[in-house]
Amino acid sequence: MSQRVVIDVGNYIGKFVESDENNFVGVWREFLRVRVAIPLDKPLKRRMKLKKSESNWCWVNFKYESIPTFCFICGMVGHSDKFCAKLFDTPEDKIEKPFGTWMRAEPRRRMHTMGSKWLRPGGISPAKSTVEQGGDKMETGGSVAEGNPIKSGKRLKSNEGETARSGGESGSNICHNG
């Protein structure tokens, strides 16, 4: 498969924008990634027949990353099969669903570029919490601490003058490469 074929396939789906620079580098994969501008006035494409050689043909199935809601009946982006016009125009026993969840690609693992710091390996250390009750202090760092009001059966009520503070960092970085 060549870059020219990837561009042609992208233009078949919609309008080719770019292809993944790793498509032809390293170990052979069973898929190629292509960024495409999808026309919203037409159904999604499920597959394409490609000519491999003079007499050999193969089917290429498409999966979509970061695709919003789409209809399993008509393939249009923007509504689900529960709200499809074909659902109301066609007898229930004649409804076919040629599109489905199999058209959604598994999300890529991007732990290094998205998600909260505390979800990343080597991120920040767990935050400590301090709860004060009538002069008694308890610190927790992710495990049940001695004197924990839940473990000891004591209940803290917000109207009894106790204070709760938590320390540490929090934050989130969300990157979308849609």
MARFI-633959 format. One line per field, with one value per residue (C-alpha): residue number from 1; residue in one letter; x, y negated, z. Coordinates in steps of 0.5 Angstrom, whole numbers. Layout:
REM MARFI-633959
n = [NUM,...]
res = [A,...]
east = [X,...]
north = [Y,...]
up = [Z,...]
//
This chain:
REM MARFI-633959
n = [1,2,3,4,5,6,7,8,9,10,11,12,13,14,15,16,17,18,19,20,21,22,23,24,25,26,27,28,29,30,31,32,33,34,35,36,37,38,39,40,41,42,43,44,45,46,47,48,49,50,51,52,53,54,55,56,57,58,59,60,61,62,63,64,65,66,67,68,69,70,71,72,73,74,75,76,77,78,79,80,81,82,83,84,85,86,87,88,89,90,91,92,93,94,95,96,97,98,99,100,101,102,103,104,105,106,107,108,109,110,111,112,113,114,115,116,117,118,119,120,121,122,123,124,125,126,127,128,129,130,131,132,133,134,135,136,137,138,139,140,141,142,143,144,145,146,147,148,149,150,151,152,153,154,155,156,157,158,159,160,161,162,163,164,165,166,167,168,169,170,171,172,173,174,175,176,177,178]
res = [M,S,Q,R,V,V,I,D,V,G,N,Y,I,G,K,F,V,E,S,D,E,N,N,F,V,G,V,W,R,E,F,L,R,V,R,V,A,I,P,L,D,K,P,L,K,R,R,M,K,L,K,K,S,E,S,N,W,C,W,V,N,F,K,Y,E,S,I,P,T,F,C,F,I,C,G,M,V,G,H,S,D,K,F,C,A,K,L,F,D,T,P,E,D,K,I,E,K,P,F,G,T,W,M,R,A,E,P,R,R,R,M,H,T,M,G,S,K,W,L,R,P,G,G,I,S,P,A,K,S,T,V,E,Q,G,G,D,K,M,E,T,G,G,S,V,A,E,G,N,P,I,K,S,G,K,R,L,K,S,N,E,G,E,T,A,R,S,G,G,E,S,G,S,N,I,C,H,N,G]
east = [0,3,1,-3,-7,-8,-10,-15,-18,-19,-22,-27,-29,-29,-24,-17,-13,-7,-4,-1,7,8,3,9,15,17,13,7,0,-7,-9,-7,-9,-12,-15,-21,-26,-33,-39,-45,-50,-48,-48,-41,-37,-37,-32,-29,-27,-19,-16,-9,-7,-9,-14,-14,-19,-20,-25,-22,-27,-27,-27,-27,-24,-27,-34,-40,-47,-48,-54,-54,-60,-58,-51,-52,-48,-52,-57,-58,-62,-68,-69,-68,-73,-73,-75,-82,-82,-81,-84,-81,-79,-76,-71,-64,-58,-52,-48,-46,-41,-36,-35,-32,-24,-21,-19,-11,-7,-5,-3,3,-2,-8,-12,-10,-3,-5,-7,-1,5,10,5,4,4,-2,-5,-6,-12,-12,-19,-19,-24,-24,-17,-16,-12,-12,-8,-9,-6,-10,-11,-15,-11,-12,-18,-21,-28,-31,-27,-28,-36,-35,-39,-37,-43,-41,-45,-41,-35,-30,-26,-23,-17,-14,-7,-3,-4,-9,-10,-12,-9,-14,-11,-16,-13,-19]
north = [0,-7,-14,-15,-9,-12,-19,-16,-12,-18,-22,-16,-17,-25,-30,-27,-32,-28,-21,-19,-19,-12,-9,-6,-6,-1,6,7,6,8,1,-6,-12,-18,-24,-26,-32,-28,-30,-31,-31,-24,-17,-14,-10,-3,0,0,5,4,8,11,14,15,21,20,15,14,10,5,4,-3,-5,-12,-15,-21,-20,-23,-20,-17,-12,-5,-5,-10,-12,-19,-23,-27,-23,-16,-10,-12,-18,-16,-18,-11,-8,-12,-10,-3,3,5,12,9,5,6,4,4,-1,1,0,4,-2,-6,-5,-4,-10,-11,-11,-18,-18,-22,-28,-28,-26,-29,-29,-24,-19,-19,-14,-19,-24,-28,-24,-23,-29,-29,-31,-33,-33,-37,-35,-38,-39,-32,-31,-26,-25,-21,-19,-15,-9,-9,-12,-11,-15,-15,-17,-12,-7,-8,-10,-17,-21,-28,-33,-40,-44,-42,-46,-41,-44,-40,-42,-38,-39,-37,-39,-38,-39,-37,-37,-35,-35,-33,-31,-30]
up = [0,-2,0,-6,-4,3,0,-5,1,5,-1,-2,6,5,4,6,11,13,14,20,19,23,17,13,19,23,24,20,23,21,20,17,20,16,18,14,14,14,10,15,9,7,11,14,9,12,7,0,-5,-7,-13,-10,-17,-24,-21,-13,-10,-2,2,7,13,16,24,26,32,36,32,35,36,29,27,26,21,16,18,19,24,29,31,34,31,36,33,26,20,17,24,23,16,15,19,25,22,16,20,18,22,17,22,29,34,31,27,33,33,40,44,43,49,51,58,57,54,57,64,70,73,79,74,70,72,76,77,83,90,94,97,105,108,115,119,126,131,138,138,135,128,123,117,111,105,101,107,113,119,126,129,122,124,119,122,129,129,130,125,123,123,119,124,130,128,125,120,114,110,104,101,95,88,83,76,69,62,57,50,44,37,34]
//
